[in-house]
Every structure is written in structure tokens, then in C-alpha cells.
């Protein structure tokens, strides 16, 4: 019985092995083709690198096809990175087979987007004076892109067109123009600015030449153009010389008394505006008048406290330290006052300053005086009343000034007011009315009015 049982068990074992062997030889391994796609660095814009990762099951050999790639086929399990240089939608196919003759095909589509090369320019039509019209030139490369424009302070304020319509800016200042370009994956941005200048405004005034500050004919003036946002100018001067000018800051002389109009018409290419002002030119008295002139005694002058030299051209007194080679020839009068007691006073010629306690005046000119009309024995009379009534140079024209020893004598402060007559080297005659002797120790001075003929 035991022997029979062993034989039966062996038979069962052999039969089982036969069954297992038979099943193994008849069942083939199935191929399941698959792969994953990765954009290198996540960049989907050309040039694009594609990395495939083979996830096939049951495969032994592989046949890849890369539509549009720099390599079109591969038999590697995991091919090298494939480069796509043109935008578009492409198919990647994998055919996997095994030793049992099984095969499977798997495909995926990838979309490669167009690269963004963003650029644009803005062109100001005519000029930057408000209102400003700006033309946009979109120089971005590509056909499958979307655009988003914003125009700070502009009309319109936004646009999605590739080439938007012209934009109008009116408010003065710096304005941003921003462009955002997208390919569906990434968005790039570029910003530029334009400046809007103020609109046209016309205004002006003028400076009168220093020697014409009495506004008596002839009057020379220089125009100060204060217009904003102007490019061209046209001046018109009624009664002036010249009568017109296109300069920005012209000069003009009015030779006749009266009220004259000055008109400025300015333009900036977009608009033209004008403004008119008037100037009144007084009749020429041929007389220049200076009032309340202070002339210091010697020590006041030499310590540079109160000047004893006077220049009608410079319109001022000069102290010792103000005398130069350039202005020495312009000094007309030199007052000599020995002390604050005013017991010895007289006017001396600039050429004789150095012999009367002053420094030498460079390029000094000769001035004649009659210090004491009452003692001059020169046949000249000129009263305080005549001085006060003198409104033109007519009274001076009739005077013949001759220096005499008596006329050059000094005077004291006993008679106030006192008239002193003089004539400059260039022939101008004048009169000084001493109104007051002011005693103030070393800063003592005389106060006087001066009337002198104008230069020809």
C-alpha cells in the first residue's frame, strides 16, 4: 500500500509540472507603451527643449518619432533632449515592442509657443507742446501674440490692438506708455515715456539802457521774452528802430516822445498767440538830474565810508577803494572837504586829486569849476531859483564857464544852499546845489542835487 501511494504522488507531481510548463510557453507578455514630456526649464517658447521620460511596461525595443524636432527619430529608451526651433503643435510618437512580438504605440502632442521679442517706439507728431499726438510703432516680432497697451493720461487710455491708433496727451508732464505682450505662457513688459510741455503763452517785458533810465528820447531798450513753448517770434515796434524783429530778445530804440506799442506774436507750430504792451517815451530835456547825492569829507572818502568822487555815467559816488583804471575816466566831480567843521570846502578837477589829499585817479579827465560865483569876477550869475526852475539844459547852454583864481577859492558852510558850476572835459555843463552840510565826525558829508547836460 505504501508503494502504491508513492507511485501515485509522483504521477501527480509530473502532471503538475507539465501543466505549468505548458501554460508558460503559451502566454505572451503584453507591451504598454507610455512616456512623459517635460519642457526644459519650464520654457514653452522657442527655442524649446523637450525631455521625454519612457514609462513603457513590457517593452524591449523602442522607436521614437519627433515631428518638427532637431532630431526626428531615436531608438534609445530615453532619448536625448529634443530641440524645437519653430512654434507650432507637434506629435511625439513611441512604438514599443518586445521579444514576444508584442507592440504598442503611444502618442502625445506638444505645443511650442512663439518667442517674445518685445519692442516698440513712440513718435511725437509735430512737437511736444500740449496737446501732443503720439504714433505708436509696434516692432515686436510674432503673429500669435496678444497685446495690452496702457497710456498714462492719454486718450484712449488702453488698447489691445497690435498697432493702436494715435494717442492724445494734453496734461503737462511725463507720461508712461506700457506694452505687455503674451504668448499664452509668458508675458513680457516694456515701458517708455513721453514728455508733454506746456501750451503756448506769450509774455514779455524790457530793460531800459542804463543811460536812458530817465525814459527821455531817445530810449534804448532790450526786450525780455518770457513766452513759454514758443518756437518763432515776430516783434512789431511802432515808432521804433527797427520796426520789426524775429529775434528772441531784440533791442530797439525809440527816438520820438510819445506812447509806442510793442507787439509780440509767437507760434509753436500748433497755435499762435500775441500780446501788446505800451512804452511811454518822454521829451528829451537834454538834462540829467541827480538828487540827494552825498559827498564825504576827505577822511570819509579815504576810509571808504562815504565817497567824495562822483560819476554821472556810473550814477554814483565812489570811495577811494572803488577807483579803478576802468572807471577813473568816468569820474566828473571831486569834492574836497577838510574836516567836519566845513570851514574849507571846494570842488577840484579829477586831474588834481593827488595834490589835494586823494590817491591819483587813473585816466582822469579835466573838470572846470566856479566854486564861488559871488567872487569869481567871471561875468556869470546863477541863482538857486534858476537851479530849481531848470527843467532842461537851456539855462546851461547860455553859460560860458571860465576858471578864475577867485572862482576856484574854497567856501565854508555859511551860505546854504550854495550853487557851484562846472564843465567836464567832454563839454557838458552842470550845476551843483549844496543843500546841507552834515557834521558827523569822520563820516561828515554834504548833501546836494546835481543837474548836468547829457552826453551828445
C-alpha positions as CSV (number, residue, x, y, z in Angstrom):
1,X,0.0,0.0,0.0
2,X,2.8,2.3,0.8
3,X,4.5,1.6,-2.6
4,X,1.3,2.4,-4.4
5,X,0.9,5.7,-2.6
6,X,4.4,6.8,-3.6
7,X,3.8,6.0,-7.3
8,X,0.6,7.9,-7.2
9,X,2.2,11.0,-5.7
10,X,5.0,11.0,-8.3
11,X,2.4,10.8,-11.1
12,X,0.6,13.8,-9.7
13,X,3.9,15.9,-9.5
14,X,4.9,15.1,-13.0
15,X,1.4,16.0,-14.3
16,X,1.5,19.4,-12.4
17,X,5.0,20.3,-13.9
18,X,3.6,19.5,-17.3
19,X,0.7,21.8,-16.8
20,X,2.8,24.7,-15.5
21,X,5.3,24.4,-18.4
22,X,2.6,24.3,-20.9
23,X,1.0,27.5,-19.6
24,X,4.3,29.4,-19.5
25,X,5.1,28.7,-23.1
26,X,1.7,29.7,-24.4
27,X,1.2,33.2,-22.5
28,X,3.0,36.3,-24.2
29,X,4.0,39.5,-22.2
30,X,1.8,42.5,-23.1
31,X,3.5,45.8,-24.1
32,X,2.0,49.0,-22.6
33,X,3.7,52.0,-24.4
34,X,3.8,55.3,-22.5
35,X,6.1,58.3,-21.8
36,X,6.1,61.7,-20.0
37,X,7.1,65.0,-21.6
38,X,8.9,67.8,-19.7
39,X,9.7,71.3,-21.0
40,X,13.3,72.0,-20.1
41,X,13.4,74.9,-17.5
42,X,9.6,75.1,-18.0
43,X,10.2,77.2,-21.1
44,X,7.5,76.7,-23.7
45,X,8.7,79.5,-26.1
46,X,11.1,78.7,-28.9
47,X,13.7,77.5,-28.8
48,X,12.2,74.8,-26.6
49,X,14.0,71.8,-25.2
50,X,11.8,68.6,-24.7
51,X,12.8,65.8,-22.4
52,X,10.9,62.5,-22.7
53,X,10.8,60.0,-19.9
54,X,9.9,56.5,-21.0
55,X,7.4,54.8,-18.7
56,X,6.6,51.9,-21.0
57,X,5.8,48.5,-19.5
58,X,6.8,45.2,-21.1
59,X,8.9,46.8,-23.9
60,X,12.3,45.7,-25.1
61,X,12.9,47.9,-28.1
62,X,11.7,51.4,-28.9
63,X,11.1,53.5,-31.9
64,X,10.6,57.3,-31.4
65,X,9.4,59.8,-33.8
66,X,9.8,63.6,-33.1
67,X,7.8,65.7,-35.6
68,X,9.5,69.1,-36.0
69,X,12.4,68.4,-33.7
70,X,16.1,68.8,-34.4
71,X,16.3,65.0,-34.2
72,X,13.4,63.2,-35.9
73,X,13.9,59.6,-34.7
74,X,15.6,57.6,-31.9
75,X,15.8,54.0,-30.8
76,X,17.1,54.8,-27.3
77,X,14.9,54.0,-24.3
78,X,15.2,57.6,-23.1
79,X,16.4,59.8,-26.0
80,X,18.5,63.0,-25.6
81,X,16.7,66.3,-25.3
82,X,14.9,67.3,-28.5
83,X,15.1,70.9,-29.6
84,X,12.2,72.7,-31.3
85,X,13.1,76.0,-33.0
86,X,9.8,76.8,-34.7
87,X,6.4,77.4,-32.9
88,X,3.6,75.0,-33.6
89,X,1.9,71.8,-32.4
90,X,3.9,68.6,-32.9
91,X,3.3,64.9,-32.3
92,X,5.8,62.8,-30.4
93,X,5.2,59.0,-31.1
94,X,6.7,56.0,-29.3
95,X,6.4,52.4,-30.7
96,X,7.5,49.8,-28.2
97,X,8.0,46.1,-28.9
98,X,9.2,43.0,-27.0
99,X,10.7,39.6,-27.7
100,X,7.3,38.0,-27.8
101,X,6.5,40.2,-30.8
102,X,4.1,42.3,-28.8
103,X,4.0,46.1,-29.7
104,X,2.2,49.2,-28.7
105,X,2.1,52.8,-30.0
106,X,1.7,55.9,-27.8
107,X,1.5,59.5,-29.0
108,X,1.4,62.9,-27.4
109,X,1.0,66.4,-28.8
110,X,3.1,69.3,-27.6
111,X,2.5,72.9,-28.4
112,X,5.6,75.1,-28.8
113,X,4.9,78.8,-28.4
114,X,6.4,81.7,-30.3
115,X,9.2,83.5,-28.6
116,X,8.5,87.1,-27.5
117,X,10.9,89.8,-28.8
118,X,9.1,92.8,-27.4
119,X,9.9,96.3,-28.7
120,X,8.1,99.4,-29.8
121,X,8.8,103.1,-30.4
122,X,6.7,106.2,-29.9
123,X,6.8,109.1,-32.4
124,X,5.6,112.5,-31.4
125,X,3.7,114.2,-34.3
126,X,4.9,117.7,-34.8
127,X,6.3,118.7,-31.3
128,X,6.0,118.1,-27.6
129,X,3.9,121.2,-26.8
130,X,0.4,120.3,-25.4
131,X,-1.7,118.8,-26.9
132,X,0.7,116.1,-28.0
133,X,-0.2,113.4,-30.6
134,X,1.8,110.2,-30.4
135,X,2.1,107.5,-33.0
136,X,3.0,104.0,-31.8
137,X,5.2,101.8,-33.9
138,X,5.0,98.2,-32.6
139,X,8.2,96.4,-33.6
140,X,7.5,93.2,-31.6
141,X,8.2,90.1,-33.7
142,X,5.5,87.5,-33.9
143,X,2.0,86.8,-35.2
144,X,0.3,84.7,-32.5
145,X,0.8,87.1,-29.6
146,X,-1.6,89.2,-27.6
147,X,-1.0,92.9,-26.7
148,X,-2.1,95.1,-23.8
149,X,-1.3,98.8,-24.1
150,X,-1.8,101.4,-21.3
151,X,-1.3,105.1,-22.0
152,X,-1.0,107.1,-18.8
153,X,-3.0,110.3,-19.1
154,X,-3.7,109.6,-22.7
155,X,-6.8,109.3,-24.9
156,X,-7.5,106.4,-25.4
157,X,-6.2,105.1,-22.1
158,X,-5.8,101.5,-23.2
159,X,-5.7,99.3,-26.4
160,X,-5.3,95.6,-27.3
161,X,-4.5,96.2,-30.9
162,X,-1.1,95.3,-32.3
163,X,-0.8,98.8,-33.7
164,X,-3.1,101.1,-31.7
165,X,-4.5,104.4,-33.0
166,X,-2.7,107.7,-32.3
167,X,-2.8,108.8,-28.7
168,X,-3.5,112.3,-27.5
169,X,-1.9,113.7,-24.3
170,X,-2.9,117.1,-23.0
171,X,-1.7,117.3,-19.4
172,X,1.8,118.7,-18.8
173,X,4.4,116.3,-17.5
174,X,6.0,112.8,-18.0
175,X,3.6,110.1,-19.2
176,X,4.2,106.3,-19.4
177,X,3.4,104.2,-22.3
178,X,3.4,100.5,-21.3
179,X,3.1,97.4,-23.5
180,X,2.5,93.9,-22.2
181,X,2.9,91.0,-24.8
182,X,1.8,87.4,-24.1
183,X,2.2,84.2,-26.0
184,X,-0.2,82.3,-23.6
185,X,2.7,81.0,-21.5
186,X,4.7,84.1,-20.5
187,X,4.2,87.8,-20.6
188,X,6.8,90.4,-21.2
189,X,6.6,94.1,-20.5
190,X,8.2,97.3,-21.9
191,X,7.7,100.9,-20.7
192,X,8.7,104.1,-22.4
193,X,7.9,107.7,-21.5
194,X,7.0,110.9,-23.4
195,X,7.1,114.5,-22.1
196,X,4.3,117.0,-22.7
197,X,5.4,120.6,-22.5
198,X,3.1,123.5,-21.5
199,X,0.9,125.1,-24.1
200,X,1.8,128.4,-25.7
201,X,1.8,131.5,-23.5
202,X,3.1,134.9,-24.7
203,X,4.6,137.5,-22.3
204,X,7.5,140.0,-22.2
205,X,8.9,143.0,-20.5
206,X,12.1,145.1,-21.2
207,X,15.2,146.6,-19.7
208,X,16.0,150.2,-20.4
209,X,19.6,151.0,-21.1
210,X,21.4,152.4,-18.1
211,X,22.0,155.8,-19.6
212,X,18.3,156.1,-20.7
213,X,16.8,155.5,-17.2
214,X,15.1,158.9,-17.3
215,X,13.0,157.4,-20.2
216,X,13.6,160.5,-22.3
217,X,14.1,160.2,-26.0
218,X,16.0,158.5,-27.4
219,X,15.3,155.4,-25.3
220,X,17.2,152.2,-25.9
221,X,15.5,149.0,-24.6
222,X,16.2,145.3,-24.7
223,X,13.2,143.0,-24.7
224,X,13.0,140.1,-22.3
225,X,11.0,137.4,-24.0
226,X,9.1,135.5,-21.2
227,X,7.0,133.4,-23.6
228,X,6.7,129.6,-22.9
229,X,6.6,126.9,-25.5
230,X,7.2,129.2,-28.5
231,X,9.4,128.4,-31.5
232,X,9.1,131.5,-33.6
233,X,8.7,135.2,-32.8
234,X,7.6,138.3,-34.7
235,X,8.0,141.7,-32.9
236,X,6.5,144.9,-34.1
237,X,7.6,148.2,-32.7
238,X,5.5,151.3,-33.5
239,X,7.8,154.3,-33.8
240,X,10.9,152.1,-33.1
241,X,14.1,151.3,-34.9
242,X,13.9,148.6,-36.1
243,X,10.2,148.4,-36.8
244,X,10.2,144.6,-36.7
245,X,12.3,141.7,-35.5
246,X,12.3,137.9,-35.4
247,X,14.9,137.7,-32.7
248,X,14.0,136.1,-29.3
249,X,15.4,139.1,-27.3
250,X,15.7,142.0,-29.7
251,X,16.9,145.6,-28.9
252,X,15.1,148.7,-30.2
253,X,15.5,152.4,-29.8
254,X,12.6,154.9,-29.7
255,X,13.7,158.4,-30.9
256,X,10.4,160.3,-30.6
257,X,8.5,161.2,-27.5
258,X,5.0,159.6,-27.1
259,X,3.4,156.3,-26.3
260,X,4.6,153.4,-28.5
261,X,3.1,149.9,-28.8
262,X,5.2,146.8,-28.7
263,X,3.6,143.6,-30.0
264,X,4.9,140.1,-29.8
265,X,3.3,137.4,-31.9
266,X,4.7,133.9,-31.1
267,X,4.0,130.5,-32.5
268,X,4.9,126.9,-31.8
269,X,3.6,125.3,-35.0
270,X,0.3,124.3,-33.3
271,X,-1.0,127.7,-32.3
272,X,-0.2,131.4,-32.5
273,X,-0.8,134.0,-29.8
274,X,0.1,137.6,-29.4
275,X,0.5,140.3,-26.7
276,X,0.8,144.1,-26.9
277,X,2.2,146.4,-24.3
278,X,3.0,150.2,-24.5
279,X,6.0,152.2,-23.5
280,X,5.9,156.0,-22.9
281,X,8.9,158.0,-24.1
282,X,9.3,161.4,-22.5
283,X,10.6,164.5,-24.4
284,X,14.3,164.9,-24.2
285,X,15.3,167.7,-21.7
286,X,19.0,167.0,-22.5
287,X,19.4,167.3,-18.8
288,X,20.3,164.6,-16.3
289,X,19.2,165.2,-12.7
290,X,20.6,163.5,-9.5
291,X,19.1,164.3,-6.1
292,X,20.3,163.9,-2.6
293,X,23.8,163.0,-3.6
294,X,26.1,162.6,-0.5
295,X,29.8,163.6,-0.9
296,X,32.0,162.8,2.1
297,X,34.9,164.8,3.5
298,X,38.4,163.6,2.8
299,X,38.6,161.2,5.7
300,X,35.2,159.7,5.0
301,X,36.3,159.1,1.4
302,X,39.8,157.8,2.2
303,X,38.4,155.3,4.8
304,X,35.8,154.2,2.3
305,X,32.9,155.3,4.3
306,X,31.3,158.0,2.1
307,X,32.7,158.7,-1.4
308,X,33.9,162.2,-2.4
309,X,34.1,161.3,-6.2
310,X,31.0,161.4,-8.4
311,X,30.4,159.9,-11.9
312,X,27.3,160.9,-13.8
313,X,27.8,158.0,-16.2
314,X,28.0,155.4,-13.4
315,X,25.2,157.2,-11.5
316,X,27.0,157.0,-8.1
317,X,29.7,158.3,-5.8
318,X,32.9,156.3,-5.4
319,X,35.2,155.8,-2.4
320,X,38.9,155.5,-2.6
321,X,38.9,151.7,-2.9
322,X,36.3,151.8,-5.7
323,X,38.5,153.8,-8.2
324,X,40.0,151.6,-10.9
325,X,41.7,152.0,-14.2
326,X,38.4,151.2,-16.0
327,X,36.3,153.8,-14.2
328,X,38.8,156.6,-13.5
329,X,38.0,158.4,-16.7
330,X,34.3,158.4,-15.8
331,X,34.7,160.5,-12.7
332,X,33.3,164.0,-13.2
333,X,33.5,165.7,-9.7
334,X,35.9,165.6,-6.8
335,X,34.7,167.3,-3.5
336,X,37.4,168.4,-1.1
337,X,36.2,168.9,2.5
338,X,39.0,169.2,5.0
339,X,37.0,168.5,8.2
340,X,33.6,168.1,9.8
341,X,33.8,171.9,10.6
342,X,33.3,172.6,6.9
343,X,35.4,175.7,7.1
344,X,37.4,174.7,4.0
345,X,35.5,173.1,1.1
346,X,35.8,173.2,-2.7
347,X,35.5,171.1,-5.8
348,X,38.7,170.2,-7.6
349,X,39.4,168.7,-11.0
350,X,39.8,164.9,-11.1
351,X,43.3,165.6,-12.6
352,X,44.3,167.3,-9.4
353,X,43.0,164.8,-6.9
354,X,46.5,163.6,-5.9
355,X,47.5,167.1,-4.9
356,X,44.5,167.5,-2.7
357,X,44.9,164.6,-0.3
358,X,43.5,161.9,-2.6
359,X,45.0,159.0,-4.5
360,X,45.7,159.6,-8.1
361,X,42.7,158.9,-10.4
362,X,43.8,156.8,-13.4
363,X,43.0,158.3,-16.8
364,X,41.5,161.3,-15.0
365,X,39.8,164.0,-17.1
366,X,39.7,167.8,-16.6
367,X,36.7,169.5,-15.0
368,X,36.4,173.3,-14.7
369,X,34.7,174.9,-11.7
370,X,33.3,178.1,-10.3
371,X,33.1,177.3,-6.6
372,X,32.3,180.9,-5.5
373,X,30.1,182.5,-8.1
374,X,29.8,185.6,-5.9
375,X,33.6,186.2,-6.0
376,X,34.5,184.8,-9.4
377,X,34.7,188.1,-11.4
378,X,33.9,186.0,-14.4
379,X,30.6,187.6,-15.5
380,X,28.5,184.5,-14.6
381,X,25.4,184.6,-12.4
382,X,23.3,181.5,-11.5
383,X,20.9,181.6,-8.6
384,X,19.2,178.9,-6.5
385,X,15.9,179.8,-8.1
386,X,17.3,179.3,-11.5
387,X,18.6,175.9,-10.5
388,X,15.3,174.8,-9.1
389,X,13.4,176.0,-12.1
390,X,15.8,174.3,-14.6
391,X,13.9,171.5,-16.4
392,X,16.1,171.3,-19.5
393,X,19.6,172.3,-20.4
394,X,18.7,175.6,-21.9
395,X,20.0,177.7,-19.0
396,X,23.3,175.8,-19.1
397,X,23.7,176.3,-22.8
398,X,23.9,180.1,-22.4
399,X,26.7,179.8,-19.8
400,X,30.3,180.5,-20.5
401,X,32.4,179.0,-17.7
402,X,35.8,180.5,-17.3
403,X,38.0,179.4,-14.4
404,X,39.5,182.3,-12.4
405,X,41.6,182.2,-9.2
406,X,38.7,183.9,-7.3
407,X,36.2,181.4,-8.7
408,X,38.3,178.5,-7.6
409,X,38.5,179.7,-4.0
410,X,37.2,177.5,-1.2
411,X,33.9,178.1,0.6
412,X,32.5,177.4,4.1
413,X,29.1,176.4,5.3
414,X,27.9,179.9,6.0
415,X,25.7,180.2,2.9
416,X,23.2,177.3,2.3
417,X,22.1,176.5,-0.3
418,X,25.1,177.2,-2.5
419,X,25.4,176.8,-6.3
420,X,28.7,175.5,-7.8
421,X,29.0,175.5,-11.6
422,X,31.2,173.1,-13.6
423,X,32.1,171.9,-17.1
424,X,33.5,168.5,-17.9
425,X,36.3,167.8,-20.4
426,X,33.8,166.5,-23.0
427,X,31.9,169.8,-22.9
428,X,29.0,169.0,-20.6
429,X,28.0,171.8,-18.3
430,X,26.4,171.4,-14.9
431,X,25.3,172.9,-11.6
432,X,25.6,171.6,-8.1
433,X,23.2,172.8,-5.4
434,X,24.6,172.1,-1.9
435,X,21.6,171.8,0.3
436,X,23.1,170.7,3.6
437,X,26.4,170.3,5.5
438,X,26.0,167.3,7.7
439,X,28.6,167.1,10.6
440,X,29.1,163.5,11.7
441,X,32.7,163.4,12.9
442,X,34.8,161.4,10.4
443,X,31.7,160.5,8.4
444,X,30.6,164.1,7.7
445,X,29.3,164.9,4.2
446,X,27.4,167.4,2.1
447,X,24.0,166.7,0.6
448,X,23.4,168.1,-2.9
449,X,21.4,167.9,-6.1
450,X,23.3,167.8,-9.4
451,X,22.0,168.8,-12.9
452,X,24.3,168.1,-15.8
453,X,23.9,168.1,-19.6
454,X,23.6,164.7,-21.3
455,X,26.2,163.3,-23.5
456,X,25.5,164.0,-27.2
